C-alpha cells in the first residue's frame, strides 16, 4: 500500500488556512475601528480590499482545494480514492494522463481517467508538501512508474 497524497496538507488547506484567512481579515478590519474609529473613507476602502481578497481566496479554494481527493492509496494495481466521503477503486490501467500544477500553493496532481467514475472523470489530489520548485513533483515519476508496471 502506497500513500500518494498528503492528508496533512489537505486538512491544512481545507480547514486551517481558511480559518486563518478569516481571522486575519477580521483582525485587520477591527484594527481600523479600535481604539478610535478611522475615517469612513478609509473603512470603505479597507472593506472593498478585504472583499476582493476574500473573493480571490474563495475562487482559488474552489478551483484548487475543494476538488482534491481526501485520500489516494495505491494497492495491488488499483487506486483507492476517497473524496467527500465517497470511495472508489480505479484500476491504474484506466489512467490516460497525468498533469500537475507547478508553482501553485497547494500544488496539485490530476489523473485523467479513460472511464468516468462516481467521483468524476479525473482525480485531483494534493501531493506531500515540498519546498516550492519549478521542477516536476517527484510524485509524477512515481505515478508514471506505477502506470508502466501495469502496461
Chimera marker file (.cmm) of the C-alpha trace (Angstrom):
<marker_set name="trace">
<marker id="1" x="0.000" y="0.000" z="0.000" r="1" g="1" b="0" radius="0.5"/>
<marker id="2" x="1.469" y="3.337" z="-1.090" r="1" g="1" b="0" radius="0.5"/>
<marker id="3" x="0.062" y="6.651" z="0.110" r="1" g="1" b="0" radius="0.5"/>
<marker id="4" x="0.037" y="9.101" z="-2.811" r="1" g="1" b="0" radius="0.5"/>
<marker id="5" x="-1.393" y="12.164" z="-1.156" r="1" g="1" b="0" radius="0.5"/>
<marker id="6" x="-0.737" y="14.271" z="1.904" r="1" g="1" b="0" radius="0.5"/>
<marker id="7" x="-3.674" y="14.129" z="4.272" r="1" g="1" b="0" radius="0.5"/>
<marker id="8" x="-1.921" y="16.715" z="6.452" r="1" g="1" b="0" radius="0.5"/>
<marker id="9" x="-1.650" y="19.101" z="3.502" r="1" g="1" b="0" radius="0.5"/>
<marker id="10" x="-5.292" y="18.500" z="2.527" r="1" g="1" b="0" radius="0.5"/>
<marker id="11" x="-6.530" y="19.159" z="6.066" r="1" g="1" b="0" radius="0.5"/>
<marker id="12" x="-4.388" y="22.286" z="6.312" r="1" g="1" b="0" radius="0.5"/>
<marker id="13" x="-5.725" y="23.660" z="3.012" r="1" g="1" b="0" radius="0.5"/>
<marker id="14" x="-9.352" y="22.779" z="3.753" r="1" g="1" b="0" radius="0.5"/>
<marker id="15" x="-9.660" y="23.737" z="7.403" r="1" g="1" b="0" radius="0.5"/>
<marker id="16" x="-6.724" y="25.627" z="8.884" r="1" g="1" b="0" radius="0.5"/>
<marker id="17" x="-5.890" y="28.066" z="6.073" r="1" g="1" b="0" radius="0.5"/>
<marker id="18" x="-9.500" y="29.323" z="5.608" r="1" g="1" b="0" radius="0.5"/>
<marker id="19" x="-9.854" y="29.841" z="9.362" r="1" g="1" b="0" radius="0.5"/>
<marker id="20" x="-6.599" y="31.804" z="9.486" r="1" g="1" b="0" radius="0.5"/>
<marker id="21" x="-7.615" y="33.904" z="6.463" r="1" g="1" b="0" radius="0.5"/>
<marker id="22" x="-10.927" y="34.835" z="8.092" r="1" g="1" b="0" radius="0.5"/>
<marker id="23" x="-9.218" y="35.638" z="11.402" r="1" g="1" b="0" radius="0.5"/>
<marker id="24" x="-6.641" y="37.863" z="9.673" r="1" g="1" b="0" radius="0.5"/>
<marker id="25" x="-9.266" y="39.713" z="7.623" r="1" g="1" b="0" radius="0.5"/>
<marker id="26" x="-11.465" y="40.286" z="10.676" r="1" g="1" b="0" radius="0.5"/>
<marker id="27" x="-8.443" y="41.389" z="12.724" r="1" g="1" b="0" radius="0.5"/>
<marker id="28" x="-7.336" y="43.898" z="10.098" r="1" g="1" b="0" radius="0.5"/>
<marker id="29" x="-10.857" y="45.288" z="9.768" r="1" g="1" b="0" radius="0.5"/>
<marker id="30" x="-11.311" y="45.581" z="13.539" r="1" g="1" b="0" radius="0.5"/>
<marker id="31" x="-7.952" y="47.336" z="13.847" r="1" g="1" b="0" radius="0.5"/>
<marker id="32" x="-9.465" y="50.185" z="11.835" r="1" g="1" b="0" radius="0.5"/>
<marker id="33" x="-12.267" y="50.561" z="14.377" r="1" g="1" b="0" radius="0.5"/>
<marker id="34" x="-10.381" y="50.125" z="17.649" r="1" g="1" b="0" radius="0.5"/>
<marker id="35" x="-9.202" y="52.123" z="19.693" r="1" g="1" b="0" radius="0.5"/>
<marker id="36" x="-10.530" y="55.080" z="17.724" r="1" g="1" b="0" radius="0.5"/>
<marker id="37" x="-12.583" y="54.756" z="14.565" r="1" g="1" b="0" radius="0.5"/>
<marker id="38" x="-10.861" y="55.536" z="11.283" r="1" g="1" b="0" radius="0.5"/>
<marker id="39" x="-12.483" y="57.924" z="8.786" r="1" g="1" b="0" radius="0.5"/>
<marker id="40" x="-15.388" y="56.409" z="6.862" r="1" g="1" b="0" radius="0.5"/>
<marker id="41" x="-13.471" y="56.569" z="3.550" r="1" g="1" b="0" radius="0.5"/>
<marker id="42" x="-10.599" y="54.518" z="4.991" r="1" g="1" b="0" radius="0.5"/>
<marker id="43" x="-13.035" y="51.921" z="6.357" r="1" g="1" b="0" radius="0.5"/>
<marker id="44" x="-14.847" y="51.714" z="2.992" r="1" g="1" b="0" radius="0.5"/>
<marker id="45" x="-11.568" y="51.262" z="1.068" r="1" g="1" b="0" radius="0.5"/>
<marker id="46" x="-10.368" y="48.622" z="3.545" r="1" g="1" b="0" radius="0.5"/>
<marker id="47" x="-13.693" y="46.785" z="3.314" r="1" g="1" b="0" radius="0.5"/>
<marker id="48" x="-13.523" y="46.795" z="-0.511" r="1" g="1" b="0" radius="0.5"/>
<marker id="49" x="-9.940" y="45.460" z="-0.483" r="1" g="1" b="0" radius="0.5"/>
<marker id="50" x="-10.854" y="42.749" z="2.016" r="1" g="1" b="0" radius="0.5"/>
<marker id="51" x="-13.859" y="41.772" z="-0.060" r="1" g="1" b="0" radius="0.5"/>
<marker id="52" x="-11.631" y="41.419" z="-3.141" r="1" g="1" b="0" radius="0.5"/>
<marker id="53" x="-9.093" y="39.340" z="-1.189" r="1" g="1" b="0" radius="0.5"/>
<marker id="54" x="-11.927" y="37.140" z="0.068" r="1" g="1" b="0" radius="0.5"/>
<marker id="55" x="-13.304" y="36.613" z="-3.459" r="1" g="1" b="0" radius="0.5"/>
<marker id="56" x="-9.852" y="35.735" z="-4.860" r="1" g="1" b="0" radius="0.5"/>
<marker id="57" x="-9.247" y="33.311" z="-1.991" r="1" g="1" b="0" radius="0.5"/>
<marker id="58" x="-12.687" y="31.714" z="-2.441" r="1" g="1" b="0" radius="0.5"/>
<marker id="59" x="-12.128" y="31.213" z="-6.183" r="1" g="1" b="0" radius="0.5"/>
<marker id="60" x="-8.678" y="29.737" z="-5.517" r="1" g="1" b="0" radius="0.5"/>
<marker id="61" x="-10.159" y="27.417" z="-2.903" r="1" g="1" b="0" radius="0.5"/>
<marker id="62" x="-12.921" y="26.260" z="-5.262" r="1" g="1" b="0" radius="0.5"/>
<marker id="63" x="-10.552" y="25.505" z="-8.147" r="1" g="1" b="0" radius="0.5"/>
<marker id="64" x="-7.556" y="24.022" z="-6.286" r="1" g="1" b="0" radius="0.5"/>
<marker id="65" x="-8.575" y="22.691" z="-2.883" r="1" g="1" b="0" radius="0.5"/>
<marker id="66" x="-12.241" y="21.720" z="-2.977" r="1" g="1" b="0" radius="0.5"/>
<marker id="67" x="-11.969" y="19.187" z="-5.848" r="1" g="1" b="0" radius="0.5"/>
<marker id="68" x="-8.952" y="17.480" z="-4.242" r="1" g="1" b="0" radius="0.5"/>
<marker id="69" x="-9.366" y="13.893" z="-3.060" r="1" g="1" b="0" radius="0.5"/>
<marker id="70" x="-9.255" y="13.210" z="0.665" r="1" g="1" b="0" radius="0.5"/>
<marker id="71" x="-7.245" y="10.041" z="0.173" r="1" g="1" b="0" radius="0.5"/>
<marker id="72" x="-5.408" y="8.370" z="-2.723" r="1" g="1" b="0" radius="0.5"/>
<marker id="73" x="-3.825" y="4.996" z="-1.971" r="1" g="1" b="0" radius="0.5"/>
<marker id="74" x="-2.156" y="2.598" z="-4.443" r="1" g="1" b="0" radius="0.5"/>
<marker id="75" x="-2.733" y="-1.071" z="-3.682" r="1" g="1" b="0" radius="0.5"/>
<marker id="76" x="-2.278" y="-4.096" z="-5.980" r="1" g="1" b="0" radius="0.5"/>
<marker id="77" x="-2.745" y="-2.321" z="-9.311" r="1" g="1" b="0" radius="0.5"/>
<marker id="78" x="-5.624" y="-0.095" z="-8.222" r="1" g="1" b="0" radius="0.5"/>
<marker id="79" x="-6.006" y="3.333" z="-6.716" r="1" g="1" b="0" radius="0.5"/>
<marker id="80" x="-8.426" y="3.653" z="-3.829" r="1" g="1" b="0" radius="0.5"/>
<marker id="81" x="-9.705" y="7.215" z="-3.973" r="1" g="1" b="0" radius="0.5"/>
<marker id="82" x="-11.872" y="8.809" z="-1.298" r="1" g="1" b="0" radius="0.5"/>
<marker id="83" x="-13.426" y="12.217" z="-1.876" r="1" g="1" b="0" radius="0.5"/>
<marker id="84" x="-16.109" y="13.862" z="0.238" r="1" g="1" b="0" radius="0.5"/>
<marker id="85" x="-16.994" y="10.553" z="1.927" r="1" g="1" b="0" radius="0.5"/>
<marker id="86" x="-17.329" y="8.539" z="-1.297" r="1" g="1" b="0" radius="0.5"/>
<marker id="87" x="-14.719" y="5.878" z="-2.083" r="1" g="1" b="0" radius="0.5"/>
<marker id="88" x="-13.998" y="4.223" z="-5.439" r="1" g="1" b="0" radius="0.5"/>
<marker id="89" x="-11.371" y="1.798" z="-6.731" r="1" g="1" b="0" radius="0.5"/>
<marker id="90" x="-9.754" y="2.788" z="-10.020" r="1" g="1" b="0" radius="0.5"/>
<marker id="91" x="-7.501" y="0.411" z="-11.967" r="1" g="1" b="0" radius="0.5"/>
<marker id="92" x="-4.167" y="2.055" z="-12.769" r="1" g="1" b="0" radius="0.5"/>
<marker id="93" x="-4.636" y="0.860" z="-16.360" r="1" g="1" b="0" radius="0.5"/>
<marker id="94" x="-7.547" y="3.310" z="-16.723" r="1" g="1" b="0" radius="0.5"/>
<marker id="95" x="-5.278" y="6.333" z="-16.168" r="1" g="1" b="0" radius="0.5"/>
<marker id="96" x="-4.794" y="8.039" z="-19.539" r="1" g="1" b="0" radius="0.5"/>
<marker id="97" x="-2.829" y="11.091" z="-18.449" r="1" g="1" b="0" radius="0.5"/>
<marker id="98" x="-1.120" y="12.838" z="-15.566" r="1" g="1" b="0" radius="0.5"/>
<marker id="99" x="-0.647" y="16.564" z="-15.145" r="1" g="1" b="0" radius="0.5"/>
<marker id="100" x="0.430" y="18.815" z="-12.326" r="1" g="1" b="0" radius="0.5"/>
<marker id="101" x="0.222" y="22.477" z="-11.487" r="1" g="1" b="0" radius="0.5"/>
<marker id="102" x="3.675" y="23.781" z="-10.675" r="1" g="1" b="0" radius="0.5"/>
<marker id="103" x="4.312" y="26.945" z="-8.748" r="1" g="1" b="0" radius="0.5"/>
<marker id="104" x="0.922" y="26.999" z="-7.077" r="1" g="1" b="0" radius="0.5"/>
<marker id="105" x="0.201" y="26.552" z="-3.425" r="1" g="1" b="0" radius="0.5"/>
<marker id="106" x="-1.130" y="23.989" z="-2.948" r="1" g="1" b="0" radius="0.5"/>
<marker id="107" x="0.488" y="22.050" z="-5.745" r="1" g="1" b="0" radius="0.5"/>
<marker id="108" x="-1.977" y="19.580" z="-7.267" r="1" g="1" b="0" radius="0.5"/>
<marker id="109" x="-1.717" y="16.467" z="-9.433" r="1" g="1" b="0" radius="0.5"/>
<marker id="110" x="-4.587" y="15.427" z="-11.705" r="1" g="1" b="0" radius="0.5"/>
<marker id="111" x="-5.064" y="11.952" z="-13.131" r="1" g="1" b="0" radius="0.5"/>
<marker id="112" x="-7.195" y="11.761" z="-16.275" r="1" g="1" b="0" radius="0.5"/>
<marker id="113" x="-9.265" y="8.565" z="-16.475" r="1" g="1" b="0" radius="0.5"/>
<marker id="114" x="-10.434" y="6.641" z="-19.548" r="1" g="1" b="0" radius="0.5"/>
<marker id="115" x="-13.827" y="5.908" z="-17.959" r="1" g="1" b="0" radius="0.5"/>
<marker id="116" x="-15.871" y="8.167" z="-15.681" r="1" g="1" b="0" radius="0.5"/>
<marker id="117" x="-16.304" y="7.073" z="-12.077" r="1" g="1" b="0" radius="0.5"/>
<marker id="118" x="-18.882" y="8.129" z="-9.476" r="1" g="1" b="0" radius="0.5"/>
<marker id="119" x="-16.463" y="10.867" z="-8.374" r="1" g="1" b="0" radius="0.5"/>
<marker id="120" x="-15.715" y="12.133" z="-11.889" r="1" g="1" b="0" radius="0.5"/>
<marker id="121" x="-13.611" y="11.538" z="-14.986" r="1" g="1" b="0" radius="0.5"/>
<marker id="122" x="-10.451" y="12.801" z="-13.292" r="1" g="1" b="0" radius="0.5"/>
<marker id="123" x="-8.871" y="12.590" z="-9.848" r="1" g="1" b="0" radius="0.5"/>
<marker id="124" x="-7.093" y="15.587" z="-8.347" r="1" g="1" b="0" radius="0.5"/>
<marker id="125" x="-5.054" y="15.352" z="-5.165" r="1" g="1" b="0" radius="0.5"/>
<marker id="126" x="-2.542" y="17.343" z="-3.156" r="1" g="1" b="0" radius="0.5"/>
<marker id="127" x="0.852" y="15.570" z="-3.005" r="1" g="1" b="0" radius="0.5"/>
<marker id="128" x="3.058" y="15.803" z="0.074" r="1" g="1" b="0" radius="0.5"/>
<marker id="129" x="4.336" y="19.341" z="0.638" r="1" g="1" b="0" radius="0.5"/>
<marker id="130" x="7.792" y="20.284" z="-0.581" r="1" g="1" b="0" radius="0.5"/>
<marker id="131" x="9.818" y="23.427" z="-0.917" r="1" g="1" b="0" radius="0.5"/>
<marker id="132" x="8.368" y="25.489" z="-3.806" r="1" g="1" b="0" radius="0.5"/>
<marker id="133" x="10.057" y="24.486" z="-7.029" r="1" g="1" b="0" radius="0.5"/>
<marker id="134" x="9.762" y="24.885" z="-10.761" r="1" g="1" b="0" radius="0.5"/>
<marker id="135" x="10.759" y="21.241" z="-11.205" r="1" g="1" b="0" radius="0.5"/>
<marker id="136" x="8.264" y="18.432" z="-11.631" r="1" g="1" b="0" radius="0.5"/>
<marker id="137" x="6.992" y="16.865" z="-8.419" r="1" g="1" b="0" radius="0.5"/>
<marker id="138" x="8.699" y="13.521" z="-7.656" r="1" g="1" b="0" radius="0.5"/>
<marker id="139" x="5.222" y="12.012" z="-7.245" r="1" g="1" b="0" radius="0.5"/>
<marker id="140" x="4.782" y="12.337" z="-11.031" r="1" g="1" b="0" radius="0.5"/>
<marker id="141" x="7.667" y="9.885" z="-11.608" r="1" g="1" b="0" radius="0.5"/>
<marker id="142" x="6.149" y="7.506" z="-9.050" r="1" g="1" b="0" radius="0.5"/>
<marker id="143" x="2.805" y="7.597" z="-10.848" r="1" g="1" b="0" radius="0.5"/>
<marker id="144" x="4.413" y="7.066" z="-14.264" r="1" g="1" b="0" radius="0.5"/>
<marker id="145" x="6.294" y="4.103" z="-12.800" r="1" g="1" b="0" radius="0.5"/>
<marker id="146" x="3.046" y="2.607" z="-11.499" r="1" g="1" b="0" radius="0.5"/>
<marker id="147" x="1.450" y="3.098" z="-14.903" r="1" g="1" b="0" radius="0.5"/>
<marker id="148" x="4.485" y="1.477" z="-16.590" r="1" g="1" b="0" radius="0.5"/>
<marker id="149" x="4.208" y="-1.629" z="-14.406" r="1" g="1" b="0" radius="0.5"/>
<marker id="150" x="0.568" y="-2.028" z="-15.449" r="1" g="1" b="0" radius="0.5"/>
<marker id="151" x="1.196" y="-1.670" z="-19.196" r="1" g="1" b="0" radius="0.5"/>
<link id1="1" id2="2" r="1" g="1" b="0" radius="0.2"/>
<link id1="2" id2="3" r="1" g="1" b="0" radius="0.2"/>
<link id1="3" id2="4" r="1" g="1" b="0" radius="0.2"/>
<link id1="4" id2="5" r="1" g="1" b="0" radius="0.2"/>
<link id1="5" id2="6" r="1" g="1" b="0" radius="0.2"/>
<link id1="6" id2="7" r="1" g="1" b="0" radius="0.2"/>
<link id1="7" id2="8" r="1" g="1" b="0" radius="0.2"/>
<link id1="8" id2="9" r="1" g="1" b="0" radius="0.2"/>
<link id1="9" id2="10" r="1" g="1" b="0" radius="0.2"/>
<link id1="10" id2="11" r="1" g="1" b="0" radius="0.2"/>
<link id1="11" id2="12" r="1" g="1" b="0" radius="0.2"/>
<link id1="12" id2="13" r="1" g="1" b="0" radius="0.2"/>
<link id1="13" id2="14" r="1" g="1" b="0" radius="0.2"/>
<link id1="14" id2="15" r="1" g="1" b="0" radius="0.2"/>
<link id1="15" id2="16" r="1" g="1" b="0" radius="0.2"/>
<link id1="16" id2="17" r="1" g="1" b="0" radius="0.2"/>
<link id1="17" id2="18" r="1" g="1" b="0" radius="0.2"/>
<link id1="18" id2="19" r="1" g="1" b="0" radius="0.2"/>
<link id1="19" id2="20" r="1" g="1" b="0" radius="0.2"/>
<link id1="20" id2="21" r="1" g="1" b="0" radius="0.2"/>
<link id1="21" id2="22" r="1" g="1" b="0" radius="0.2"/>
<link id1="22" id2="23" r="1" g="1" b="0" radius="0.2"/>
<link id1="23" id2="24" r="1" g="1" b="0" radius="0.2"/>
<link id1="24" id2="25" r="1" g="1" b="0" radius="0.2"/>
<link id1="25" id2="26" r="1" g="1" b="0" radius="0.2"/>
<link id1="26" id2="27" r="1" g="1" b="0" radius="0.2"/>
<link id1="27" id2="28" r="1" g="1" b="0" radius="0.2"/>
<link id1="28" id2="29" r="1" g="1" b="0" radius="0.2"/>
<link id1="29" id2="30" r="1" g="1" b="0" radius="0.2"/>
<link id1="30" id2="31" r="1" g="1" b="0" radius="0.2"/>
<link id1="31" id2="32" r="1" g="1" b="0" radius="0.2"/>
<link id1="32" id2="33" r="1" g="1" b="0" radius="0.2"/>
<link id1="33" id2="34" r="1" g="1" b="0" radius="0.2"/>
<link id1="34" id2="35" r="1" g="1" b="0" radius="0.2"/>
<link id1="35" id2="36" r="1" g="1" b="0" radius="0.2"/>
<link id1="36" id2="37" r="1" g="1" b="0" radius="0.2"/>
<link id1="37" id2="38" r="1" g="1" b="0" radius="0.2"/>
<link id1="38" id2="39" r="1" g="1" b="0" radius="0.2"/>
<link id1="39" id2="40" r="1" g="1" b="0" radius="0.2"/>
<link id1="40" id2="41" r="1" g="1" b="0" radius="0.2"/>
<link id1="41" id2="42" r="1" g="1" b="0" radius="0.2"/>
<link id1="42" id2="43" r="1" g="1" b="0" radius="0.2"/>
<link id1="43" id2="44" r="1" g="1" b="0" radius="0.2"/>
<link id1="44" id2="45" r="1" g="1" b="0" radius="0.2"/>
<link id1="45" id2="46" r="1" g="1" b="0" radius="0.2"/>
<link id1="46" id2="47" r="1" g="1" b="0" radius="0.2"/>
<link id1="47" id2="48" r="1" g="1" b="0" radius="0.2"/>
<link id1="48" id2="49" r="1" g="1" b="0" radius="0.2"/>
<link id1="49" id2="50" r="1" g="1" b="0" radius="0.2"/>
<link id1="50" id2="51" r="1" g="1" b="0" radius="0.2"/>
<link id1="51" id2="52" r="1" g="1" b="0" radius="0.2"/>
<link id1="52" id2="53" r="1" g="1" b="0" radius="0.2"/>
<link id1="53" id2="54" r="1" g="1" b="0" radius="0.2"/>
<link id1="54" id2="55" r="1" g="1" b="0" radius="0.2"/>
<link id1="55" id2="56" r="1" g="1" b="0" radius="0.2"/>
<link id1="56" id2="57" r="1" g="1" b="0" radius="0.2"/>
<link id1="57" id2="58" r="1" g="1" b="0" radius="0.2"/>
<link id1="58" id2="59" r="1" g="1" b="0" radius="0.2"/>
<link id1="59" id2="60" r="1" g="1" b="0" radius="0.2"/>
<link id1="60" id2="61" r="1" g="1" b="0" radius="0.2"/>
<link id1="61" id2="62" r="1" g="1" b="0" radius="0.2"/>
<link id1="62" id2="63" r="1" g="1" b="0" radius="0.2"/>
<link id1="63" id2="64" r="1" g="1" b="0" radius="0.2"/>
<link id1="64" id2="65" r="1" g="1" b="0" radius="0.2"/>
<link id1="65" id2="66" r="1" g="1" b="0" radius="0.2"/>
<link id1="66" id2="67" r="1" g="1" b="0" radius="0.2"/>
<link id1="67" id2="68" r="1" g="1" b="0" radius="0.2"/>
<link id1="68" id2="69" r="1" g="1" b="0" radius="0.2"/>
<link id1="69" id2="70" r="1" g="1" b="0" radius="0.2"/>
<link id1="70" id2="71" r="1" g="1" b="0" radius="0.2"/>
<link id1="71" id2="72" r="1" g="1" b="0" radius="0.2"/>
<link id1="72" id2="73" r="1" g="1" b="0" radius="0.2"/>
<link id1="73" id2="74" r="1" g="1" b="0" radius="0.2"/>
<link id1="74" id2="75" r="1" g="1" b="0" radius="0.2"/>
<link id1="75" id2="76" r="1" g="1" b="0" radius="0.2"/>
<link id1="76" id2="77" r="1" g="1" b="0" radius="0.2"/>
<link id1="77" id2="78" r="1" g="1" b="0" radius="0.2"/>
<link id1="78" id2="79" r="1" g="1" b="0" radius="0.2"/>
<link id1="79" id2="80" r="1" g="1" b="0" radius="0.2"/>
<link id1="80" id2="81" r="1" g="1" b="0" radius="0.2"/>
<link id1="81" id2="82" r="1" g="1" b="0" radius="0.2"/>
<link id1="82" id2="83" r="1" g="1" b="0" radius="0.2"/>
<link id1="83" id2="84" r="1" g="1" b="0" radius="0.2"/>
<link id1="84" id2="85" r="1" g="1" b="0" radius="0.2"/>
<link id1="85" id2="86" r="1" g="1" b="0" radius="0.2"/>
<link id1="86" id2="87" r="1" g="1" b="0" radius="0.2"/>
<link id1="87" id2="88" r="1" g="1" b="0" radius="0.2"/>
<link id1="88" id2="89" r="1" g="1" b="0" radius="0.2"/>
<link id1="89" id2="90" r="1" g="1" b="0" radius="0.2"/>
<link id1="90" id2="91" r="1" g="1" b="0" radius="0.2"/>
<link id1="91" id2="92" r="1" g="1" b="0" radius="0.2"/>
<link id1="92" id2="93" r="1" g="1" b="0" radius="0.2"/>
<link id1="93" id2="94" r="1" g="1" b="0" radius="0.2"/>
<link id1="94" id2="95" r="1" g="1" b="0" radius="0.2"/>
<link id1="95" id2="96" r="1" g="1" b="0" radius="0.2"/>
<link id1="96" id2="97" r="1" g="1" b="0" radius="0.2"/>
<link id1="97" id2="98" r="1" g="1" b="0" radius="0.2"/>
<link id1="98" id2="99" r="1" g="1" b="0" radius="0.2"/>
<link id1="99" id2="100" r="1" g="1" b="0" radius="0.2"/>
<link id1="100" id2="101" r="1" g="1" b="0" radius="0.2"/>
<link id1="101" id2="102" r="1" g="1" b="0" radius="0.2"/>
<link id1="102" id2="103" r="1" g="1" b="0" radius="0.2"/>
<link id1="103" id2="104" r="1" g="1" b="0" radius="0.2"/>
<link id1="104" id2="105" r="1" g="1" b="0" radius="0.2"/>
<link id1="105" id2="106" r="1" g="1" b="0" radius="0.2"/>
<link id1="106" id2="107" r="1" g="1" b="0" radius="0.2"/>
<link id1="107" id2="108" r="1" g="1" b="0" radius="0.2"/>
<link id1="108" id2="109" r="1" g="1" b="0" radius="0.2"/>
<link id1="109" id2="110" r="1" g="1" b="0" radius="0.2"/>
<link id1="110" id2="111" r="1" g="1" b="0" radius="0.2"/>
<link id1="111" id2="112" r="1" g="1" b="0" radius="0.2"/>
<link id1="112" id2="113" r="1" g="1" b="0" radius="0.2"/>
<link id1="113" id2="114" r="1" g="1" b="0" radius="0.2"/>
<link id1="114" id2="115" r="1" g="1" b="0" radius="0.2"/>
<link id1="115" id2="116" r="1" g="1" b="0" radius="0.2"/>
<link id1="116" id2="117" r="1" g="1" b="0" radius="0.2"/>
<link id1="117" id2="118" r="1" g="1" b="0" radius="0.2"/>
<link id1="118" id2="119" r="1" g="1" b="0" radius="0.2"/>
<link id1="119" id2="120" r="1" g="1" b="0" radius="0.2"/>
<link id1="120" id2="121" r="1" g="1" b="0" radius="0.2"/>
<link id1="121" id2="122" r="1" g="1" b="0" radius="0.2"/>
<link id1="122" id2="123" r="1" g="1" b="0" radius="0.2"/>
<link id1="123" id2="124" r="1" g="1" b="0" radius="0.2"/>
<link id1="124" id2="125" r="1" g="1" b="0" radius="0.2"/>
<link id1="125" id2="126" r="1" g="1" b="0" radius="0.2"/>
<link id1="126" id2="127" r="1" g="1" b="0" radius="0.2"/>
<link id1="127" id2="128" r="1" g="1" b="0" radius="0.2"/>
<link id1="128" id2="129" r="1" g="1" b="0" radius="0.2"/>
<link id1="129" id2="130" r="1" g="1" b="0" radius="0.2"/>
<link id1="130" id2="131" r="1" g="1" b="0" radius="0.2"/>
<link id1="131" id2="132" r="1" g="1" b="0" radius="0.2"/>
<link id1="132" id2="133" r="1" g="1" b="0" radius="0.2"/>
<link id1="133" id2="134" r="1" g="1" b="0" radius="0.2"/>
<link id1="134" id2="135" r="1" g="1" b="0" radius="0.2"/>
<link id1="135" id2="136" r="1" g="1" b="0" radius="0.2"/>
<link id1="136" id2="137" r="1" g="1" b="0" radius="0.2"/>
<link id1="137" id2="138" r="1" g="1" b="0" radius="0.2"/>
<link id1="138" id2="139" r="1" g="1" b="0" radius="0.2"/>
<link id1="139" id2="140" r="1" g="1" b="0" radius="0.2"/>
<link id1="140" id2="141" r="1" g="1" b="0" radius="0.2"/>
<link id1="141" id2="142" r="1" g="1" b="0" radius="0.2"/>
<link id1="142" id2="143" r="1" g="1" b="0" radius="0.2"/>
<link id1="143" id2="144" r="1" g="1" b="0" radius="0.2"/>
<link id1="144" id2="145" r="1" g="1" b="0" radius="0.2"/>
<link id1="145" id2="146" r="1" g="1" b="0" radius="0.2"/>
<link id1="146" id2="147" r="1" g="1" b="0" radius="0.2"/>
<link id1="147" id2="148" r="1" g="1" b="0" radius="0.2"/>
<link id1="148" id2="149" r="1" g="1" b="0" radius="0.2"/>
<link id1="149" id2="150" r="1" g="1" b="0" radius="0.2"/>
<link id1="150" id2="151" r="1" g="1" b="0" radius="0.2"/>
</marker_set>
